[in-house]
Amino acid sequence: MPAIPDSTKTSLAQRLRQHARDHWPELSSLHIRYHGQFAYVEGELTDGDRLPLLRLRYSGSASIWGFGLYLASSGKYDNQILPTGLIAGSPQEALDCACGLYLGR
């Protein structure tokens, strides 16, 4: 799979940051880095601590992504199924899944 286009990186970051502002007040910001077909999302808590949350896998669509949760026990990302039962979905669904798990809502 090709690397994520720059325009998709920009829109992904904008959508995720807006969603975090609207739904996850525990996060002061999101930090997103890219490597190949992956986008790695880390949340910054209001106390300044950073928390690895998830990895999104680009499959050619800016709106549908595969995702993996960060597992602190292994220090790796593990592919997951969204609460909808699908293996891919919107980046916002993936963020909600990760934040629901790690931020306890």
C-alpha positions as CSV (number, residue, x, y, z in Angstrom):
1,M,0.0,0.0,0.0
2,P,1.3,3.5,-0.8
3,A,2.3,6.0,1.7
4,I,-0.4,8.4,3.0
5,P,-0.7,11.5,0.7
6,D,0.1,14.9,2.3
7,S,-3.4,16.1,1.7
8,T,-4.8,13.1,3.6
9,K,-2.4,13.6,6.4
10,T,-3.6,17.2,6.8
11,S,-7.3,16.3,6.7
12,L,-6.7,13.4,9.1
13,A,-5.0,15.6,11.7
14,Q,-7.7,18.2,11.4
15,R,-10.5,15.8,11.8
16,L,-8.9,13.9,14.7
17,R,-8.0,17.1,16.6
18,Q,-11.5,18.6,16.2
19,H,-13.1,15.3,17.3
20,A,-10.8,15.2,20.4
21,R,-11.7,18.8,21.3
22,D,-15.4,18.1,20.9
23,H,-15.5,14.7,22.7
24,W,-12.4,14.2,24.9
25,P,-11.7,17.1,27.2
26,E,-9.2,15.0,29.1
27,L,-6.9,15.5,26.1
28,S,-5.2,18.9,25.7
29,S,-3.9,17.9,22.2
30,L,-3.1,15.1,19.9
31,H,0.3,14.3,18.3
32,I,0.3,12.4,15.0
33,R,3.3,11.0,13.3
34,Y,3.4,9.1,10.0
35,H,5.4,6.2,8.7
36,G,4.6,4.6,5.4
37,Q,0.9,3.6,5.4
38,F,0.5,4.2,9.2
39,A,-0.5,7.2,11.3
40,Y,0.4,6.9,15.0
41,V,-1.7,8.9,17.4
42,E,-0.6,10.0,20.8
43,G,-2.8,11.9,23.2
44,E,-1.4,14.6,25.5
45,L,-3.3,14.8,28.8
46,T,-4.1,18.0,30.5
47,D,-1.3,17.4,33.0
48,G,1.2,17.2,30.1
49,D,1.7,13.4,30.1
50,R,1.6,11.7,26.7
51,L,-0.2,8.5,26.1
52,P,0.2,6.3,23.0
53,L,-3.3,5.6,21.8
54,L,-3.6,4.0,18.4
55,R,-2.2,3.3,15.0
56,L,-4.3,3.9,11.9
57,R,-3.6,2.0,8.7
58,Y,-4.2,3.8,5.4
59,S,-5.8,1.6,2.7
60,G,-6.3,4.2,0.0
61,S,-9.4,6.0,1.5
62,A,-9.2,9.1,3.6
63,S,-12.4,8.1,5.4
64,I,-12.0,4.4,6.2
65,W,-8.9,3.2,8.1
66,G,-7.8,0.0,9.8
67,F,-6.6,0.5,13.4
68,G,-4.6,-1.0,16.1
69,L,-4.6,-0.1,19.8
70,Y,-1.3,0.5,21.7
71,L,-0.7,-2.2,24.3
72,A,1.5,-1.0,27.1
73,S,2.1,-4.6,28.1
74,S,4.0,-5.3,24.9
75,G,4.9,-1.8,23.7
76,K,3.3,-2.7,20.4
77,Y,0.2,-2.0,18.4
78,D,-2.4,-4.8,18.0
79,N,-4.9,-4.8,15.2
80,Q,-8.5,-4.5,16.5
81,I,-12.1,-4.7,15.6
82,L,-14.2,-1.6,16.2
83,P,-17.2,-1.8,18.5
84,T,-19.3,-1.8,15.3
85,G,-17.8,-5.3,14.5
86,L,-15.9,-4.0,11.5
87,I,-12.2,-4.2,11.0
88,A,-12.1,-0.7,9.5
89,G,-13.9,2.6,10.1
90,S,-13.5,6.3,10.5
91,P,-10.5,7.7,12.3
92,Q,-12.9,9.2,14.8
93,E,-14.4,5.8,15.6
94,A,-10.9,4.5,16.2
95,L,-10.1,7.5,18.5
96,D,-13.3,7.0,20.4
97,C,-12.5,3.3,20.9
98,A,-8.9,4.0,22.2
99,C,-10.0,6.9,24.4
100,G,-12.9,5.0,25.8
101,L,-10.5,2.3,26.8
102,Y,-7.6,4.4,28.1
103,L,-9.5,7.4,29.5
104,G,-12.1,5.2,31.2
105,R,-15.4,6.4,29.8
